[in-house]
Amino acid sequence: MTHFLVTHIGAEPSKRFLAKPNTNAALNIWASNFHATRFKTLEQAQNASKASRLNTQVLWVDESHPAKWGECVADFQVVR
């Protein structure tokens, strides 16, 4: 199953991933991958990314895919 993560580009590793207390919260908390919010849709992740007003990027993660993860560019999941 694919889920999406929002990352803060240039942040230290322990504060790189968006971790919202709940999906409707206005407060943005930046944490490690373990505490990151896993969005079910790309649209949800993109909205959270835009709302953060920081330099962010959306990543996709899929345990069943050989690549396991990649970045999202517009509406496309890219493996680099």
C-alpha positions as CSV (number, residue, x, y, z in Angstrom):
1,M,0.0,0.0,0.0
2,T,1.3,3.4,-0.9
3,H,1.3,6.3,1.5
4,F,2.8,9.8,1.2
5,L,5.1,11.8,3.5
6,V,5.9,15.5,3.6
7,T,9.5,16.4,4.2
8,H,11.1,19.7,5.1
9,I,14.0,20.2,2.7
10,G,17.2,21.1,4.5
11,A,16.0,20.3,8.0
12,E,18.0,18.2,10.4
13,P,17.1,14.4,10.2
14,S,15.3,14.3,13.5
15,K,13.0,17.2,12.4
16,R,12.6,16.4,8.7
17,F,9.1,14.9,8.4
18,L,5.7,16.5,9.0
19,A,3.9,15.0,12.0
20,K,0.5,16.5,12.6
21,P,-1.4,15.6,15.8
22,N,-4.4,15.0,13.6
23,T,-5.1,15.8,9.9
24,N,-7.2,18.9,10.7
25,A,-4.7,20.5,13.1
26,A,-3.3,23.8,12.1
27,L,-0.1,23.2,14.1
28,N,2.8,21.7,12.2
29,I,5.3,19.6,14.1
30,W,8.4,18.3,12.4
31,A,9.8,15.0,13.6
32,S,11.6,11.9,12.6
33,N,10.3,9.4,10.1
34,F,8.9,7.2,12.9
35,H,6.5,9.9,14.0
36,A,5.6,11.2,10.5
37,T,2.0,11.6,9.3
38,R,1.3,9.1,6.6
39,F,-1.1,10.6,4.2
40,K,-3.4,8.2,2.2
41,T,-3.6,10.3,-0.9
42,L,-1.2,12.5,-2.8
43,E,-3.8,15.3,-2.7
44,Q,-3.8,15.3,1.1
45,A,0.0,15.4,1.2
46,Q,0.2,18.2,-1.3
47,N,-2.3,20.3,0.6
48,A,-0.4,19.8,3.8
49,S,2.9,20.6,2.0
50,K,1.4,23.9,0.6
51,A,-0.1,24.8,4.0
52,S,3.3,24.5,5.7
53,R,4.7,27.5,3.8
54,L,8.2,26.0,4.1
55,N,10.5,24.5,1.4
56,T,8.9,21.0,1.4
57,Q,8.7,17.9,-0.9
58,V,6.2,15.0,-1.0
59,L,7.6,11.5,-1.0
60,W,5.7,8.3,-1.8
61,V,6.5,5.1,0.1
62,D,5.3,1.6,-1.0
63,E,6.4,-1.5,0.8
64,S,5.4,-3.7,-2.2
65,H,7.3,-1.7,-4.8
66,P,10.9,-2.7,-5.6
67,A,12.0,0.9,-5.3
68,K,10.2,1.4,-1.9
69,W,10.0,5.2,-2.2
70,G,10.5,8.2,-4.4
71,E,9.6,11.8,-4.8
72,C,6.3,13.2,-6.2
73,V,6.6,15.9,-8.9
74,A,3.2,17.5,-9.6
75,D,0.8,14.5,-9.8
76,F,3.5,11.9,-10.7
77,Q,5.4,9.5,-8.5
78,V,9.0,9.5,-9.7
79,V,11.8,7.0,-9.0
80,R,15.3,8.5,-9.3
